[in-house]
């Protein structure tokens, strides 16, 4: 099977006169239209020519002779293509290239940023424009650090692209990438199409894994070996390993009886764990792939392990020395209310705060006293918000019970 390879927002100043003479105040409206060309270039005019084209997103402040700005002149047809609906394409290019783009009414595109970012932006603009007339050609053999190539079987291209390109556009929006199918300068034939993914390593990794998951779903066995309960990836993702930043990936198989539980309805459980751990978590077939820094990967791996343990019984997590957990002691009498039927109330808190929560009954207080509710997340703000919601619900429940369900006076209860 083919492998995945990597090459490695003018201040339009109003012209203000210090003279406030009646003659000044009584200027005819037409006088504003006789401003000098220099004044017009500065953008100080408040008048609007009736012949100007529809306002474009980002129009205005040109880069001029700034050393950190390049300009490109776009034809009338190219302007709309680079701008995109509501400025979406322009914003996408700027995000991926890590620069600022401004497009004025004359079709002048100003690119601002460091030299490397400007070079990337010019190239990305060229690639976007090339798509108007045919396939884009990319040198996948060139050594570069912003490109990942994924070989997609021909019968999966439509599935990966989506109707009108909707799936790829969604992946670009989610991961901050630029993606399109391209021709290689060295045509090696084969029954595959080459998907180019441009962006930062973490962004490319997330997008690539999403594509791999889709392809494996459509064409089982393309990326994953059929090893029963010992499935593994046919391709290696070591090209993302960076000892300087600590970014990398890890893979481990899921048993058939674990996969559905770890995935959740429409992928909700997988998304929850990834959000809480602040890592990339994707399933290629039944192979879990975790991406991120060492700390992010550790959270993702352990959260998934604890989740699977909950499938067959209570999970007892060792929180000693961890900086990603908040422990809330909850009266045993309200635990059922806090978790809800089949954990629905706790799942609601998780969705609202981006956390991973469960009770640790094996490490609670004395029998009939309290249970520990563990709130996990790589974000302390998320854990704080989840803790607040939990304590508010505990307080409301204890107060309701105290007044026989009729509600009651203010004030907290039970130390909450």
Secondary structure as UniProt FT lines:
FT   STRAND          5..7
FT   HELIX           22..25
FT   HELIX           29..34
FT   HELIX           37..42
FT   TURN            50..51
FT   TURN            57..58
FT   TURN            64..65
FT   TURN            67..68
FT   STRAND          69..73
FT   HELIX           76..83
FT   HELIX           85..87
FT   HELIX           88..97
FT   STRAND          100..103
FT   TURN            105..106
FT   STRAND          108..112
FT   HELIX           115..130
FT   TURN            131..133
FT   STRAND          136..138
FT   TURN            140..141
FT   STRAND          147..153
FT   HELIX           154..156
FT   HELIX           157..161
FT   HELIX           163..165
FT   HELIX           166..175
FT   STRAND          178..184
FT   STRAND          192..198
FT   HELIX           201..218
FT   TURN            220..221
FT   HELIX           228..230
FT   HELIX           238..240
FT   TURN            243..246
FT   STRAND          247..253
FT   HELIX           256..263
FT   HELIX           265..267
FT   HELIX           268..277
FT   STRAND          280..284
FT   TURN            285..286
FT   STRAND          287..292
FT   HELIX           294..312
FT   TURN            320..321
FT   STRAND          325..331
FT   HELIX           332..334
FT   HELIX           335..339
FT   HELIX           341..343
FT   HELIX           344..353
FT   STRAND          356..360
FT   HELIX           361..363
FT   TURN            367..369
FT   STRAND          370..376
FT   HELIX           380..402
FT   TURN            403..405
FT   TURN            414..415
//
